[in-house]
Amino acid sequence: NNRNHGSEPLGHWASVSGGMDNRATGAFAAVNGGKLNEAAGAYSQALGLQARAGRAGEVALAGGAFEPTGDLRLG
């Protein structure tokens, strides 16, 4: 089916328009579809697979992660 499973817009005026297991946690942030994406920065956008837009105004497009979940990230 074509439902938005497990996705949630949590930020102030945030939006998740489709996909699965997506989160829009930043104010005015948007996830435009895909799976396991997060738009965490204010006015940010994320789409694809495992994209994360963590800074204000950032747009992230990803086709998967480079490292396993739980690995240490520096920076």
C-alpha positions as a Markdown table, in Angstrom:
| # | Residue | x | y | z |
|---|---|---|---|---|
| 1 | Asn | 0.0 | 0.0 | 0.0 |
| 2 | Asn | 1.0 | 3.6 | -0.3 |
| 3 | Arg | 0.7 | 4.8 | 3.3 |
| 4 | Asn | 3.2 | 6.8 | 5.3 |
| 5 | His | 4.1 | 4.1 | 7.9 |
| 6 | Gly | 5.8 | 5.1 | 11.1 |
| 7 | Ser | 6.6 | 8.6 | 9.9 |
| 8 | Glu | 6.1 | 11.6 | 12.1 |
| 9 | Pro | 6.3 | 15.4 | 11.8 |
| 10 | Leu | 7.4 | 16.5 | 15.3 |
| 11 | Gly | 8.9 | 20.0 | 14.7 |
| 12 | His | 6.8 | 23.2 | 14.8 |
| 13 | Trp | 5.1 | 23.4 | 11.4 |
| 14 | Ala | 7.1 | 20.4 | 10.1 |
| 15 | Ser | 6.0 | 18.0 | 7.4 |
| 16 | Val | 6.5 | 14.4 | 6.3 |
| 17 | Ser | 4.9 | 13.9 | 2.9 |
| 18 | Gly | 5.5 | 10.2 | 2.3 |
| 19 | Gly | 7.7 | 7.2 | 2.8 |
| 20 | Met | 8.4 | 5.1 | 5.8 |
| 21 | Asp | 10.1 | 5.7 | 9.2 |
| 22 | Asn | 10.8 | 9.4 | 8.5 |
| 23 | Arg | 11.0 | 12.2 | 11.0 |
| 24 | Ala | 10.8 | 16.0 | 10.6 |
| 25 | Thr | 12.0 | 17.3 | 14.0 |
| 26 | Gly | 13.2 | 20.8 | 13.1 |
| 27 | Ala | 11.0 | 23.9 | 12.9 |
| 28 | Phe | 9.5 | 24.2 | 9.4 |
| 29 | Ala | 11.5 | 21.1 | 8.3 |
| 30 | Ala | 10.3 | 18.6 | 5.7 |
| 31 | Val | 10.9 | 15.0 | 4.6 |
| 32 | Asn | 9.8 | 14.7 | 1.1 |
| 33 | Gly | 9.7 | 10.9 | 1.0 |
| 34 | Gly | 11.9 | 7.8 | 1.2 |
| 35 | Lys | 12.9 | 5.7 | 4.2 |
| 36 | Leu | 14.7 | 6.4 | 7.5 |
| 37 | Asn | 15.2 | 10.1 | 6.8 |
| 38 | Glu | 15.4 | 12.9 | 9.4 |
| 39 | Ala | 15.1 | 16.7 | 8.8 |
| 40 | Ala | 16.4 | 18.0 | 12.2 |
| 41 | Gly | 17.5 | 21.5 | 11.4 |
| 42 | Ala | 15.2 | 24.4 | 11.1 |
| 43 | Tyr | 14.0 | 24.9 | 7.5 |
| 44 | Ser | 15.9 | 21.7 | 6.5 |
| 45 | Gln | 14.8 | 19.0 | 4.0 |
| 46 | Ala | 15.7 | 15.3 | 3.7 |
| 47 | Leu | 14.9 | 12.6 | 1.1 |
| 48 | Gly | 16.1 | 9.3 | -0.2 |
| 49 | Leu | 17.4 | 6.5 | 2.1 |
| 50 | Gln | 18.9 | 7.4 | 5.5 |
| 51 | Ala | 19.4 | 11.1 | 4.8 |
| 52 | Arg | 19.9 | 13.5 | 7.7 |
| 53 | Ala | 19.7 | 17.2 | 7.4 |
| 54 | Gly | 20.9 | 18.4 | 10.8 |
| 55 | Arg | 21.8 | 22.1 | 10.1 |
| 56 | Ala | 19.5 | 25.0 | 9.5 |
| 57 | Gly | 18.5 | 25.3 | 5.8 |
| 58 | Glu | 20.4 | 22.1 | 4.8 |
| 59 | Val | 19.0 | 19.8 | 2.1 |
| 60 | Ala | 20.1 | 16.2 | 2.3 |
| 61 | Leu | 19.7 | 13.5 | -0.4 |
| 62 | Ala | 21.1 | 10.0 | 0.4 |
| 63 | Gly | 21.0 | 6.5 | -1.0 |
| 64 | Gly | 22.0 | 4.8 | 2.2 |
| 65 | Ala | 24.6 | 5.1 | 5.0 |
| 66 | Phe | 28.4 | 4.7 | 4.7 |
| 67 | Glu | 28.7 | 3.2 | 8.2 |
| 68 | Pro | 26.7 | 0.9 | 10.4 |
| 69 | Thr | 24.3 | 2.4 | 12.9 |
| 70 | Gly | 26.0 | 3.1 | 16.2 |
| 71 | Asp | 29.4 | 3.8 | 14.8 |
| 72 | Leu | 31.2 | 6.9 | 16.3 |
| 73 | Arg | 30.8 | 10.0 | 14.2 |
| 74 | Leu | 33.3 | 12.8 | 14.5 |
| 75 | Gly | 32.6 | 16.4 | 13.8 |
